[in-house]
């Protein structure tokens, strides 16, 4: 089973981000945007795990203690960088509380190594091909993000099933923050 830990978003936040994705369809690139229902903040991707390991993970995640906190949208950007564009994202601030929640999840699940350093963001789309890099970067830098604030009061363990229509997520467990 393919799993990850993440923060689900409210319908209002998903509506706003989906509208932003529609605006970005003018980018001179082939992009697979995240489906509206699938928009989330990833805290940690675990990959393929066994049923036995799943039960162990659920128990370990119950040990993560954190207070709920507020965070807001702040900018757009790309990963890994301007020379090789693979992901379009929206940044989150202040990042410290989200980074701390990630650190606590990570410390409980240390056997699952991550490829990249955690950055407080929401993925909007995966870039397959950039047709005009200069124009692409100009448009990304001009995007204005409403600094919408929202509360993070829980995180979830999700399963992810890949399909031709994109990944299908199912909540396996919900963890409420204090």
HELIX and SHEET records of a PDB file:
HELIX    1   1 UNK A   11  UNK A   23  1                                  13    
HELIX    2   2 UNK A   24  UNK A   26  5                                   3    
HELIX    3   3 UNK A   36  UNK A   38  5                                   3    
HELIX    4   4 UNK A   51  UNK A   61  1                                  11    
HELIX    5   5 UNK A   96  UNK A  108  1                                  13    
HELIX    6   6 UNK A  133  UNK A  142  1                                  10    
SHEET    1   A 4 UNK A  40  UNK A  48  0                                        
SHEET    2   A 4 UNK A   2  UNK A   8 -1                                        
SHEET    3   A 4 UNK A 154  UNK A 161 -1                                        
SHEET    4   A 4 UNK A 168  UNK A 176 -1                                        
SHEET    1   B 5 UNK A  29  UNK A  33  0                                        
SHEET    2   B 5 UNK A 121  UNK A 130 -1                                        
SHEET    3   B 5 UNK A  84  UNK A  93 -1                                        
SHEET    4   B 5 UNK A  69  UNK A  81 -1                                        
SHEET    5   B 5 UNK A 149  UNK A 152 -1                                        
END                                                                             
